[in-house]
Amino acid sequence: MLEGRAVVREADMAEAMRSHVMDLAYQALDLHESSDFQAIAHHIKQKFDEAYGSSWHCVVGKDFGSCITHLCGCFIFFHIDAMEFLIFKDGKDFTESKEEAVGALQRSTSSS
């Protein structure tokens, strides 16, 4: 496990959720090898999906770039030592069906 303190770089998330995700990060680091970024990310994503509904994304690593869109109140980027964590929820709650999404896409391209 990494021993450092979590340092938030950017956040658009309630304080309780921030604490929860950082607790999950430490938990994942206890359960998995610190080099197994995929297992760490999967653990955090799965727990956040269970707690706050589906559609969460989690990126863990030491050197990565990103360009994302997130739902308001559903984003945090922090690091523990040299390991970085990006957790966010994007899009809608995915309540629209595939057919509705395809129809909206077709309408927007045909009106262009």
Buried (B, 14 or more C-beta within 10 A) or exposed (E): EBEEEBEBEEBEBEEEBBEBBBEBBEBBBEEBEBEBBEBBBBBBBBBBBEEBEEBBBBBBBEEEEEEEEBBEEBBBBBBBBEBBBBBBBBEEEEEEEEEEEEEEEEEEEEEE
